[in-house]
C-alpha cells in the first residue's frame, strides 16, 4: 500500500491541518500519481464519473526501523504515500493500491451481510403484505366509505339547517296553530335523529373495515418493529467495529467517539472517509503522517459543489470528532487562538449614537463560533460596552470582507431589522470569478434554494424540496486574464448564498476566486499563482437611518 514518491524535496516540519490547508508539493505529486493510476482503471470510469473523493497521505518510515533513519532522519528515499477513496468502488473497499477500510463489513459471509440479508427478507415480506390485493381492496373500501359517509352527513346536516331556517321564519308568523308548532318540533327531532343514524351507520361500517385492516396491519407492524430493532442493533454493532487508532496506539470505537458530540450518535458513513482510512493504516503500520490532501474526481453532486480534481478539507460532521481522537498529538487543529494580526481589527467608517458602520476584514468571524470567540461581535462588546443588546443586525462570512452595520440601541436594531426583512436595504458585492462565464447573459437573476449540510457545516447545499428561497441578481463587469469581475446583488440573506450561487452548476457554474469551500483549489500548473483569499467584498450598503430617517450610502472599494 506504500507507494514511492518521485521527489527529493524536504519533508514539511509538521502535519498540515486537514480542516484548513493548501496542498504542499509532496501531496500534489502524490495526487498526480493517483490520478495517473485512475486513468488506467477503465472499468471504473463510468462509476467514478458520478463523483468520488480520493485522498493521499504522505508518510515517513518510523525512525526506529533502521540506523540510517536515526542518523540521517527521513529523506526522500524514506518517504512514500498512501492512497484512499471514500466509501466503496464497485461495491468493494479492498482494492489493491488503496488502503483498506478501517473495518470491511462487506465480506460475503460476515455478520453484516448475513444480518442485512435478514433485513432484506423482512422488507420483501413487508412489501408483499403492504401491496397484497386483499389489503388494497380493504383500503379502497375504507377510503370510499369514509368519503361517502362524509358526504351523507354533510347532506343531512344541510337539510337540517335549511329546515330549521324555514321553521324559524314560520314561527314569526302571527297565525300559526299549535298543531303546526308540534309538527315543526317533530320534524326537528326527526332530522336530528336522521343525522345521528347516518353518523352511526357510517361509523360502524368504517369500524368494521378498520378492524379487518387491523388484522393485516398487526403482522405489518410486527415486521416494522423487528426491522427497526435489527437495523438499530446492526448499526450499533457496525459502529463498534470501527475502532480508531490514535498516535499513541490507543483504540476507541465510533460510538464512544461521538458520544460527546451534538449528534450523540455517529452519522451514517462515519469512518469511511479518506482521512480516517489513511491515518488508521499509517498508525497500524508505524508510519508517521507527514501531510495529507483530499481531491474530488468526477462530476459534481446535484446538491453540493465539488469540482473535478479540486482539493477539499475534511468534513466536520463525520470526520472532525474522529480526527480529533486520531490526531490527539495535534491539539492546535481543534482549538482557536485569538489572532494577533492587526489586519484583523475592523475599521469604523461611520458611528453615531445609534449605529456603527464598519469595514470587516477578511478572516474575521461576524459572531463567535465553537472554539472561536474572536469576532466582530466580541470585539465591539469589548470596545463599546455601553451598546445595548443585540448589536448584530446581519453577518458576513468569515472569508468575506466589506461593509457591515451594527446597532448601539435596541430601538435602532429593531428598525434596521425591519428594513432587512422588508428588503429596503440595498447591498452590493464585488467578486472575481475563477474562470470565464460561458453562455450566461450580462445581467440576470439566480434562484437556488439553500439549506445547511448538517454533516459538513458550514457548507451549504442546494435543495429544491427543503431549502429556503435564495435569490441573487448579478451583472458581469469585465473579463481579464481568464477571470471574470462581477457585481452581485443579494435579494435574500442565506448563509454562503453568493458563493454557492456562483459555484453551483445550476447557477453561474464558476466559483469565486480563492473560495476554499466551493472553489477550484485544484492542482496548479507550473508557475501558476493561486487565488490565495476569497475575492468577495461587500462594497456598498444603503440604509435608512433608524432615528433620523435619512437615507445613508456607504461604499468601500474592493481590495482586489
Order of alpha helices (4+ residues) and beta strands (2+ residues): beta-alpha-alpha-beta-alpha-beta-alpha-alpha-alpha-beta-beta-alpha-alpha-beta-beta-alpha-beta-beta-alpha-beta-alpha-beta-beta-beta-beta-beta-beta-alpha-beta-beta
